[in-house]
């Protein structure tokens, strides 16, 4: 495995605490980029220009934004009015072909079904890539992206921006210090409901006419050709299997990121899910997914349970919990955490708790970490090796749900040994010209 992916994350934390990180390239085999820009700034192409993509453009605005891509003419024109020197495109395939010698890096902020097709083309063209979460639309796509990024030696970062916030770093330090003992179980939940009931689906109009500003064929991209539906663009696509992965796909890369980081999780060995009756078109309004991961000690396991929508818990181990968060269950106590806070239980036992000495440096910024990696070869914490495994695990939950079986998972070969039919949801078919 090349570059920033070679080092184990816990070793990275130790190295950074010793002040070793900032020696450009020392801990990475990723080659430092020689920017094509005379200023030394990166020449960046941005795929997607509105909503979350607009935030990503803002995150790299100090570099040279030389190309913008969007299938929505109104969004594209709005972004171009701010970045007046950028060339504009509707099709990222055309952009990568046309701008290949001019750009250093690509930012991908599209609906999920375009993440892999856009990112893989950029990687194979030798470009550094920042991609919004989830990394891919299928388990197989996530694996391909991780492998191709390692092969190309490019700097990569998944858009899990909360990873750069201080609270997550402090939680990892507390867990690694053994404050709650050996963690045996983790509960992760988010109250969002990016899904739909059968009754809601049946009440929808069957088709419509796309506005002139939208190139509908390009919006579909790798997905099966189908009539326009007004709700899909710009946001409701998350509710459909063809374009998104429901609440799990939307939020788990944020919230499951914390136990993945703190516990050095990688690939589950078992996965099962429950929710409403599976619908061929739309995601569930609530879901529970149970994973089993190998533990750090030989022969031990860690159980991780995900809940979303109307399936979220009100209490965990007797403690009332808010609408979203993570609860670590250890042999010596429990720990609740969300984006901005953490709390140890039982309260009385930890009333005089003193946090361990800071060992994980504060972030320079999620986008800034990636830009520095592009220029200097330094590591990124959410590179495609780490975030590829995270995304694989997240999306496997939907594979288990749609298969309707408890899966015995062979991660090395991307297959459920007890359910060959799961392969239908591990990968997918692509329209001609959009293959990965």
VENPEKA-V98223 format. One record per residue. N is the residue number from 1. RES is the residue in one letter. NEAR is the number of other C-alpha atoms within 8 Angstrom. Layout:
n=[N | N]
res=[RES | RES]
near=[NEAR | NEAR]
This chain:
n=[1 | 2 | 3 | 4 | 5 | 6 | 7 | 8 | 9 | 10 | 11 | 12 | 13 | 14 | 15 | 16 | 17 | 18 | 19 | 20 | 21 | 22 | 23 | 24 | 25 | 26 | 27 | 28 | 29 | 30 | 31 | 32 | 33 | 34 | 35 | 36 | 37 | 38 | 39 | 40 | 41 | 42 | 43 | 44 | 45 | 46 | 47 | 48 | 49 | 50 | 51 | 52 | 53 | 54 | 55 | 56 | 57 | 58 | 59 | 60 | 61 | 62 | 63 | 64 | 65 | 66 | 67 | 68 | 69 | 70 | 71 | 72 | 73 | 74 | 75 | 76 | 77 | 78 | 79 | 80 | 81 | 82 | 83 | 84 | 85 | 86 | 87 | 88 | 89 | 90 | 91 | 92 | 93 | 94 | 95 | 96 | 97 | 98 | 99 | 100 | 101 | 102 | 103 | 104 | 105 | 106 | 107 | 108 | 109 | 110 | 111 | 112 | 113 | 114 | 115 | 116 | 117 | 118 | 119 | 120 | 121 | 122 | 123 | 124 | 125 | 126 | 127 | 128 | 129 | 130 | 131 | 132 | 133 | 134 | 135 | 136 | 137 | 138 | 139 | 140 | 141 | 142 | 143 | 144 | 145 | 146 | 147 | 148 | 149 | 150 | 151 | 152 | 153 | 154 | 155 | 156 | 157 | 158 | 159 | 160 | 161 | 162 | 163 | 164 | 165 | 166 | 167 | 168 | 169 | 170 | 171 | 172 | 173 | 174 | 175 | 176 | 177 | 178 | 179 | 180 | 181 | 182 | 183 | 184 | 185 | 186 | 187 | 188 | 189 | 190 | 191 | 192 | 193 | 194 | 195 | 196 | 197 | 198 | 199 | 200 | 201 | 202 | 203 | 204 | 205 | 206 | 207 | 208 | 209 | 210 | 211 | 212 | 213 | 214 | 215 | 216 | 217 | 218 | 219 | 220 | 221 | 222 | 223 | 224 | 225 | 226 | 227 | 228 | 229 | 230 | 231 | 232 | 233 | 234 | 235 | 236 | 237 | 238 | 239 | 240 | 241 | 242 | 243 | 244 | 245 | 246 | 247 | 248 | 249 | 250 | 251 | 252 | 253 | 254 | 255 | 256 | 257 | 258 | 259 | 260 | 261 | 262 | 263 | 264 | 265 | 266 | 267 | 268 | 269 | 270 | 271 | 272 | 273 | 274 | 275 | 276 | 277 | 278 | 279 | 280 | 281 | 282 | 283 | 284 | 285 | 286 | 287 | 288 | 289 | 290 | 291 | 292 | 293 | 294 | 295 | 296 | 297 | 298 | 299 | 300 | 301 | 302 | 303 | 304 | 305 | 306 | 307 | 308 | 309 | 310 | 311 | 312 | 313 | 314 | 315 | 316 | 317 | 318 | 319 | 320 | 321 | 322 | 323 | 324 | 325 | 326 | 327 | 328 | 329 | 330 | 331 | 332 | 333 | 334 | 335 | 336 | 337 | 338 | 339 | 340 | 341 | 342 | 343 | 344 | 345 | 346 | 347 | 348 | 349 | 350 | 351 | 352 | 353 | 354 | 355 | 356 | 357 | 358 | 359 | 360 | 361 | 362 | 363 | 364 | 365 | 366 | 367 | 368 | 369 | 370 | 371 | 372 | 373 | 374 | 375 | 376 | 377 | 378 | 379 | 380 | 381 | 382 | 383 | 384 | 385 | 386 | 387 | 388 | 389 | 390 | 391 | 392 | 393 | 394 | 395 | 396 | 397 | 398 | 399 | 400 | 401 | 402 | 403 | 404 | 405 | 406 | 407 | 408 | 409 | 410 | 411 | 412 | 413 | 414 | 415 | 416 | 417 | 418 | 419 | 420 | 421 | 422 | 423 | 424 | 425 | 426 | 427 | 428 | 429 | 430 | 431 | 432 | 433 | 434 | 435 | 436]
res=[X | X | X | X | X | X | X | X | X | X | X | X | X | X | X | X | X | X | X | X | X | X | X | X | X | X | X | X | X | X | X | X | X | X | X | X | X | X | X | X | X | X | X | X | X | X | X | X | X | X | X | X | X | X | X | X | X | X | X | X | X | X | X | X | X | X | X | X | X | X | X | X | X | X | X | X | X | X | X | X | X | X | X | X | X | X | X | X | X | X | X | X | X | X | X | X | X | X | X | X | X | X | X | X | X | X | X | X | X | X | X | X | X | X | X | X | X | X | X | X | X | X | X | X | X | X | X | X | X | X | X | X | X | X | X | X | X | X | X | X | X | X | X | X | X | X | X | X | X | X | X | X | X | X | X | X | X | X | X | X | X | X | X | X | X | X | X | X | X | X | X | X | X | X | X | X | X | X | X | X | X | X | X | X | X | X | X | X | X | X | X | X | X | X | X | X | X | X | X | X | X | X | X | X | X | X | X | X | X | X | X | X | X | X | X | X | X | X | X | X | X | X | X | X | X | X | X | X | X | X | X | X | X | X | X | X | X | X | X | X | X | X | X | X | X | X | X | X | X | X | X | X | X | X | X | X | X | X | X | X | X | X | X | X | X | X | X | X | X | X | X | X | X | X | X | X | X | X | X | X | X | X | X | X | X | X | X | X | X | X | X | X | X | X | X | X | X | X | X | X | X | X | X | X | X | X | X | X | X | X | X | X | X | X | X | X | X | X | X | X | X | X | X | X | X | X | X | X | X | X | X | X | X | X | X | X | X | X | X | X | X | X | X | X | X | X | X | X | X | X | X | X | X | X | X | X | X | X | X | X | X | X | X | X | X | X | X | X | X | X | X | X | X | X | X | X | X | X | X | X | X | X | X | X | X | X | X | X | X | X | X | X | X | X | X | X | X | X | X | X | X | X | X | X | X | X | X | X | X | X | X | X | X | X | X | X | X | X | X | X | X | X | X | X | X | X | X | X | X | X | X | X | X | X | X | X]
near=[6 | 10 | 10 | 14 | 13 | 8 | 8 | 7 | 9 | 7 | 8 | 9 | 10 | 10 | 10 | 12 | 10 | 6 | 7 | 8 | 10 | 6 | 7 | 9 | 13 | 8 | 10 | 12 | 11 | 13 | 9 | 10 | 9 | 6 | 11 | 10 | 9 | 6 | 4 | 8 | 9 | 14 | 15 | 14 | 13 | 14 | 15 | 12 | 15 | 9 | 6 | 7 | 13 | 10 | 9 | 11 | 11 | 7 | 9 | 11 | 8 | 5 | 9 | 10 | 14 | 11 | 13 | 17 | 16 | 13 | 13 | 10 | 9 | 7 | 10 | 14 | 8 | 8 | 11 | 12 | 7 | 6 | 8 | 6 | 7 | 10 | 7 | 9 | 11 | 10 | 10 | 10 | 8 | 8 | 12 | 11 | 7 | 6 | 9 | 9 | 4 | 7 | 14 | 12 | 14 | 15 | 13 | 15 | 14 | 11 | 10 | 13 | 14 | 11 | 16 | 14 | 12 | 12 | 13 | 11 | 11 | 14 | 14 | 9 | 8 | 8 | 12 | 13 | 15 | 13 | 14 | 12 | 12 | 11 | 15 | 13 | 16 | 12 | 15 | 10 | 12 | 16 | 11 | 8 | 13 | 11 | 9 | 11 | 13 | 13 | 8 | 9 | 11 | 14 | 16 | 14 | 14 | 14 | 10 | 10 | 7 | 8 | 12 | 12 | 11 | 9 | 10 | 13 | 12 | 10 | 11 | 11 | 13 | 11 | 11 | 9 | 7 | 8 | 9 | 13 | 9 | 8 | 11 | 11 | 11 | 14 | 11 | 14 | 14 | 12 | 10 | 7 | 12 | 12 | 14 | 11 | 8 | 7 | 6 | 8 | 9 | 6 | 6 | 6 | 6 | 5 | 8 | 9 | 7 | 10 | 5 | 5 | 8 | 10 | 11 | 9 | 7 | 9 | 8 | 9 | 9 | 13 | 10 | 8 | 7 | 4 | 6 | 9 | 11 | 9 | 8 | 8 | 7 | 6 | 7 | 9 | 12 | 15 | 14 | 14 | 12 | 8 | 13 | 15 | 16 | 15 | 14 | 12 | 13 | 12 | 9 | 11 | 14 | 10 | 13 | 11 | 11 | 11 | 11 | 11 | 10 | 11 | 9 | 9 | 10 | 10 | 10 | 12 | 12 | 11 | 16 | 14 | 15 | 9 | 10 | 8 | 4 | 9 | 8 | 5 | 7 | 11 | 14 | 15 | 13 | 13 | 15 | 12 | 13 | 12 | 12 | 12 | 14 | 11 | 10 | 7 | 5 | 5 | 6 | 8 | 10 | 12 | 11 | 12 | 12 | 11 | 15 | 17 | 14 | 9 | 9 | 11 | 8 | 8 | 8 | 9 | 4 | 5 | 6 | 7 | 10 | 6 | 9 | 10 | 14 | 12 | 12 | 12 | 12 | 12 | 9 | 8 | 12 | 12 | 12 | 11 | 12 | 10 | 9 | 8 | 7 | 10 | 7 | 10 | 10 | 8 | 7 | 6 | 7 | 9 | 6 | 5 | 5 | 4 | 5 | 7 | 4 | 7 | 9 | 11 | 7 | 8 | 9 | 7 | 7 | 11 | 9 | 10 | 12 | 13 | 10 | 10 | 13 | 14 | 11 | 11 | 16 | 17 | 12 | 12 | 7 | 13 | 15 | 14 | 11 | 11 | 12 | 14 | 12 | 14 | 14 | 14 | 12 | 13 | 14 | 11 | 14 | 11 | 11 | 15 | 14 | 8 | 9 | 9 | 9 | 9 | 12 | 11 | 12 | 10 | 9 | 4 | 5 | 10 | 11 | 12 | 9 | 6 | 9 | 8 | 6 | 12 | 9 | 7 | 10 | 13 | 10 | 7 | 4 | 9 | 11 | 6 | 5 | 9 | 8 | 7]
